[in-house]
């Protein structure tokens, strides 16, 4: 949902923003203690050895039972996608069992323990970072790995792997592409909430990693008055001659249209000053025709592969899948792929982090030893009120992968 910030008082706009991003912002909630602890990127392998000839027992933790229509659709999509992946697991047998967690961290831990008591060898889910962190801590003494749907790298490590597309992954893709196009002086604009600050940190890390230059940074509150206050700083920087690109977190959905509208009105817009964003600019669909978003850069999965999955899902289940449904398919399909290889250590941290990666719904991806995921993404823009791919998603992890 996008709200026109120009016609709504600031206080009301803030309330609508909070409701619009309740699911996604909780998806990246910071947690107190990473489940990996001191074994974040090293240490002995975690996870049970399996008999490749027997069914792999997989527990899916989905946010069913929350009472929210949006979360029930998401939960249903995750369950259906996971079952599709299990059915597709030729050469491997997946014993998939589903557990509803609602939105409660305590319920997520209780259901994870119930799954482990029933013999689960690996857990896919839960959705929210706080719950995933707690589940990881509960499963570590039980030697069980957790593939969470979260995209919050702060909780990754040890026995917790994030399947979600992290801010770091998106930032690396766009900054690497930008530097190849001569956009090396990058100004960062971030919300002052948790997700915005995590996103801003990811962009700064990507700038350093790719040999670009941090040209400055502005933080703003998630409100009309907050954006209005910071806009002159961004405009002055963009017009200084020392900035090639403005990279915005814009994690809250109402921020992007309003912020870019204010900047465009002051003469700051793509492609003279390249606008870049951590979030998808083509969703919701009414953004595609917004003039201030034309020629901005953002990253998306392989749309051809995603369309194939969506068509299969609609045919089987009679509705469009939630955007995050692909994560459940990817998680279960990766487990099936590893089991099919016949290796006893398929579900250990060693097996899960095979360098070749996996073929996912939106392109290839792999799990890293530090618990994060690396996903192939295309660089896209909006041009002439339509989505245009500037650089397709790589098809493998060989040379020139672009991250």
Secondary structure by P-SEA (a helix, b strand, c coil): cccccccccaaaaaaaaaaacaaaaaaacccccccccccccccccbbbbbccccbbbbbbbcccccccaaaaaaaaaaaaaaaaaaaaccccccbbbbbbbcccaaaaaaaaaaaaaaccccccccccaaaaaaaaaaacccccccccccccccccccccccccccaaaaaaaaaaaaaaacccbbbbbbbccaaaaaaaaaaaaaaaaacccccccccccccaaaaaaaaaaaaaaaacccccbbbbccccaaaaaaaaaaaaaacccccccbbbbccccccccccccccccccccccccaaaaaaaaaaaaaaacccccccaaaaaaaaaaaaaaaaaaccccccccccccccccccccccbbbbccccbbbbbbbbbbbcccbbbbcccccccccccccc
